[in-house]
Amino acid sequence: MTASTGGGDNKPTAVVGLGSPWGDDRVGWEVVAWLRDRLGAGEWVEALAHPLHLLDIPPHYRQWIVVDASRGAGPPGTIQRLIWPETRLRTTRTVSSHGLDLVAVLELATQLGRRPPRVVIFTIEAATAGRLPAATVSAPVATAIPTVVTLILAEIAGEHTMPEPVTVEWLKSLAFLAAATDAELQALLPSVRKDQYPAGTMLFREGDQLDRVFIVADGRVALEVLGPDHRPRRFQTLSRGELLGWSPLLGSAPMTASARALTDVTVAAIDARGLLALCDNDPRFGYHFMKRTVAALAARLQATRLQLLDVYRAELAPLATPEEE
């Protein structure tokens, strides 16, 4: 077992992904792969095939964060955040090709004095146990991975509270998702978080690289571009139920405008990777989502056209009439 960051004691957090090549049981490995280039130099991250290897982690970490697949926690893709020795750990079982389970190892680590003061466990409910090696996890589990990564980064940063939960009912209230069924919204849940921005703050700036798209849930957002005088010029205002920041759906495309909160704003922030995976796996959902996206783009182009006409109207010569010809 090797650490993926530099040596030295007193590192604050050790992040461990438990897993195997078997179906959704590999989700802990997938989360670790996402985290490798996102953690600071002071953190330690490793993919393990057996919980017993937790006992090999060097001492002096203030906490372990462990990620594993689970069975019996809810619909596939359901995420749980558990703090040792929380009672639910006794009833949340891993999909387990591990043999000795995580709870037994944590009890052993406590007895041996090898457990740090704090242990946080994130479990992701598996869709399939799997009995053959798989190159990737199932779609519901894949959509949960970006959310777990975000939660782990927040945990390391000291934000130990779960974000306000997103529900199917809340998503159904957004006009942009009106055509989605309850089952489709349930599949989307793991990729969505609820973000809030005070009035006057920037959601993103022109040229930024983002990994999420937004649907405005409350408030009003101004879309702006820099004019020839390098001052921001508003060309569209978005309100509840409208799509914001579509560029991540095109891959690594930078944002083509800036977004400023005109009022206090709440958005549904949707991980683009999880969203595109759902569109691929559910053509009905993908068709309706992209249809609404095209309508949003058409409205954006119309707003830009009207703004250009206003800016350059003095430079646009009127068409000659037949009499003038």
C-alpha positions in Angstrom: 0.0 0.0 0.0 1.5 3.3 -1.0 0.5 6.9 -0.3 -0.4 9.1 -3.2 1.0 12.3 -1.7 4.3 13.2 -0.1 5.6 11.9 3.2 5.6 13.4 6.7 3.5 13.1 9.8 0.6 15.1 11.1 -1.3 15.1 7.9 -5.0 16.0 8.7 -7.0 13.4 6.7 -6.6 10.0 5.2 -9.2 9.2 2.5 -9.7 5.5 1.7 -11.9 4.0 -1.1 -12.8 0.4 -0.4 -13.6 -1.8 -3.3 -12.9 -4.6 -5.8 -13.3 -5.2 -9.5 -16.8 -6.6 -9.0 -19.6 -4.4 -10.3 -20.7 -1.5 -8.1 -18.4 -2.7 -5.3 -15.7 -0.7 -7.2 -17.3 2.6 -6.4 -14.9 3.4 -3.6 -12.0 3.1 -6.1 -13.8 5.3 -8.5 -14.3 8.1 -5.9 -10.6 7.9 -5.0 -9.7 8.2 -8.7 -11.7 11.4 -8.8 -10.0 12.8 -5.7 -6.4 12.2 -6.6 -5.9 15.5 -8.4 -8.3 17.4 -6.1 -6.7 17.0 -2.7 -4.0 19.2 -1.3 -0.4 18.1 -0.7 -1.2 17.5 3.0 -3.8 14.8 2.4 -3.4 11.1 1.9 -5.6 9.0 -0.4 -5.6 5.3 -1.2 -7.7 2.6 -2.9 -7.9 -0.6 -0.8 -9.2 -4.0 -1.5 -9.8 -5.0 2.1 -10.9 -3.1 5.3 -8.1 -4.7 7.2 -5.6 -2.5 5.3 -7.0 0.4 7.3 -4.7 -0.8 10.1 -1.7 -0.1 7.9 -2.5 3.6 7.6 0.4 5.6 9.2 -0.6 7.2 12.5 -1.1 10.9 13.4 -4.1 11.5 11.1 -6.9 13.5 12.7 -9.5 11.6 10.7 -10.2 8.8 8.2 -12.8 9.3 5.5 -13.9 5.9 4.1 -16.0 5.3 1.0 -17.6 2.0 0.3 -20.6 0.5 -1.5 -23.6 -0.5 0.7 -26.7 -2.7 0.5 -30.0 -1.9 2.1 -29.7 1.9 2.4 -32.3 2.8 -0.1 -32.6 3.2 -3.9 -29.4 2.7 -6.0 -27.2 5.7 -5.7 -28.4 6.7 -2.3 -25.6 8.4 -0.2 -25.2 8.1 3.5 -22.8 10.0 5.7 -22.1 8.1 8.9 -19.9 9.0 11.9 -18.2 6.2 13.8 -19.7 4.7 16.1 -23.1 5.8 14.7 -25.8 3.1 15.3 -26.7 2.9 11.6 -23.3 1.4 10.9 -24.6 -1.7 12.5 -27.4 -2.1 9.9 -25.6 -0.7 6.8 -23.8 -3.6 5.3 -21.2 -3.4 2.5 -21.8 -5.2 -0.8 -18.9 -7.1 0.4 -16.3 -9.1 -1.3 -14.2 -7.9 1.6 -14.6 -10.8 4.0 -14.2 -9.1 7.5 -16.6 -6.1 7.3 -15.8 -2.5 8.0 -17.5 -2.3 11.3 -15.5 -5.3 12.6 -12.2 -3.6 11.4 -13.1 -0.3 13.0 -13.8 -2.1 16.3 -10.4 -3.9 16.0 -8.7 -0.6 15.2 -10.2 0.9 18.4 -8.9 -2.0 20.5 -5.5 -1.8 19.0 -5.2 2.0 19.4 -5.0 2.4 15.6 -8.2 4.4 15.0 -7.9 8.2 14.7 -10.2 10.5 16.8 -12.7 10.8 14.0 -13.9 8.4 11.3 -16.4 9.5 8.6 -18.0 6.9 6.3 -19.7 7.6 3.1 -21.7 4.7 1.6 -23.3 4.6 -1.8 -26.1 2.1 -2.4 -25.2 -0.4 -5.1 -27.5 -1.2 -7.9 -25.8 -4.6 -8.6 -23.5 -6.7 -6.6 -21.7 -8.0 -9.6 -19.8 -11.2 -9.9 -17.6 -10.3 -12.9 -15.0 -7.6 -13.2 -16.5 -4.4 -14.6 -14.8 -1.4 -16.2 -17.2 1.0 -14.6 -20.1 1.1 -12.1 -23.8 1.2 -12.9 -25.5 4.4 -14.0 -27.2 5.3 -10.7 -24.0 4.7 -8.8 -22.0 6.7 -11.3 -24.2 9.7 -10.9 -23.6 9.7 -7.1 -19.8 9.8 -7.4 -19.4 13.6 -8.1 -21.7 14.4 -5.1 -19.6 12.2 -2.8 -16.4 13.9 -4.0 -17.9 17.3 -3.2 -19.0 16.1 0.2 -15.6 14.7 1.0 -13.8 17.9 0.0 -16.2 19.9 2.2 -15.5 17.4 5.0 -11.8 18.0 4.7 -12.4 21.7 4.6 -14.2 21.5 8.0 -17.8 21.8 6.7 -19.1 18.8 8.6 -22.8 19.4 8.0 -24.6 17.9 5.0 -26.0 20.4 2.5 -29.7 21.0 2.5 -31.3 17.9 0.9 -32.6 17.9 -2.6 -35.9 16.1 -3.0 -37.9 14.9 -6.0 -40.7 17.2 -5.0 -38.4 20.2 -5.1 -37.0 19.2 -8.6 -40.6 18.8 -9.8 -41.4 22.4 -8.9 -38.8 23.6 -11.5 -40.4 24.3 -14.9 -37.2 23.2 -16.7 -37.7 19.6 -15.4 -41.5 19.6 -15.8 -41.4 16.8 -18.4 -39.4 14.4 -16.2 -41.0 11.5 -14.4 -40.6 10.8 -10.7 -38.3 7.9 -11.5 -36.1 10.1 -13.7 -35.8 12.8 -11.1 -34.9 10.1 -8.5 -32.1 9.0 -10.8 -31.0 12.7 -11.1 -31.0 13.3 -7.4 -27.4 12.2 -6.6 -26.0 14.7 -9.2 -27.9 17.7 -7.8 -27.1 20.0 -4.9 -28.9 23.1 -3.7 -26.6 26.2 -3.8 -27.4 29.7 -2.6 -25.9 33.0 -3.6 -26.5 36.4 -1.9 -27.6 39.4 -4.0 -24.7 41.0 -5.9 -22.4 37.9 -5.9 -21.1 36.2 -9.0 -22.2 32.6 -9.8 -19.5 32.4 -12.4 -17.5 34.6 -14.7 -17.0 34.6 -18.5 -14.1 32.3 -19.4 -14.5 30.1 -16.2 -14.4 26.3 -16.6 -17.3 24.7 -14.7 -18.4 21.1 -14.2 -22.0 22.0 -13.3 -25.1 23.5 -15.0 -27.7 25.4 -13.0 -31.5 25.7 -12.9 -32.7 28.8 -11.1 -35.0 27.8 -8.2 -35.5 31.2 -6.6 -34.5 34.8 -7.4 -33.2 36.5 -10.5 -29.8 36.2 -12.3 -28.3 38.6 -14.8 -26.3 37.4 -17.7 -23.5 39.8 -18.7 -20.7 40.1 -21.2 -17.9 42.6 -21.3 -18.5 45.4 -23.8 -15.9 47.2 -25.9 -15.3 49.6 -23.0 -14.6 46.5 -20.7 -17.7 47.2 -18.7 -20.3 44.4 -18.1 -23.4 44.7 -20.2 -26.5 42.8 -19.2 -28.2 41.0 -22.1 -30.6 38.7 -20.3 -32.3 38.2 -17.0 -33.2 34.7 -15.8 -35.7 33.7 -13.1 -37.3 30.6 -11.5 -37.1 27.4 -13.6 -34.7 28.6 -16.3 -31.4 27.0 -17.3 -28.2 28.8 -16.6 -24.6 27.9 -17.6 -25.1 25.3 -20.4 -21.4 25.2 -21.5 -20.4 22.2 -19.3 -22.8 20.1 -21.4 -20.3 20.6 -24.3 -17.3 19.2 -22.3 -14.6 21.6 -21.3 -16.0 24.7 -23.1 -15.5 27.9 -21.1 -18.4 29.9 -19.9 -19.5 32.4 -22.6 -21.0 35.0 -20.2 -20.9 36.0 -16.5 -23.8 35.4 -14.1 -24.6 37.9 -11.3 -27.2 37.4 -8.6 -29.6 40.4 -8.8 -31.4 39.1 -5.7 -30.7 36.3 -3.2 -30.6 33.3 -5.5 -31.1 29.5 -5.0 -30.1 27.2 -7.8 -30.2 23.5 -8.5 -26.5 22.8 -9.4 -26.3 19.7 -11.5 -23.1 17.8 -12.1 -22.6 17.8 -15.9 -21.0 14.3 -16.0 -23.8 12.7 -14.0 -26.4 14.6 -16.1 -25.0 13.4 -19.4 -24.7 9.9 -18.1 -28.4 9.9 -17.2 -29.2 11.3 -20.7 -27.2 8.5 -22.3 -28.9 5.8 -20.2 -32.5 7.2 -20.3 -33.2 8.5 -23.9 -36.6 9.8 -22.9 -35.2 12.0 -20.2 -32.3 13.0 -22.4 -34.6 14.0 -25.3 -36.8 16.2 -23.1 -33.9 17.7 -21.3 -32.0 18.6 -24.5 -35.2 19.8 -26.1 -35.6 22.3 -23.2 -31.9 23.2 -23.5 -32.3 24.0 -27.2 -35.2 26.3 -26.3 -33.1 28.0 -23.7 -30.2 28.5 -26.2 -32.7 30.0 -28.7 -33.9 32.5 -26.1 -30.3 33.3 -25.3 -29.5 33.9 -29.0 -32.5 36.1 -29.4 -31.6 38.2 -26.3 -28.1 38.6 -27.7 -29.4 39.6 -31.1 -31.6 42.3 -29.6 -28.7 43.6 -27.5 -26.5 43.8 -30.5 -29.2 45.7 -32.4 -29.4 48.2 -29.6 -25.6 48.6 -29.3 -24.9 48.9 -33.0 -28.1 50.5 -34.3 -26.4 53.8 -35.1 -23.9 51.9 -37.4 -26.6 49.8 -39.2 -27.6 51.7 -42.4 -31.4 51.3 -43.2 -32.3 49.2 -46.2 -32.9 51.2 -49.3 -36.5 51.5 -50.4 -37.5 50.9 -54.1 -38.1 54.7 -54.5 -34.5 55.4 -53.3 -33.1 52.9 -55.8 
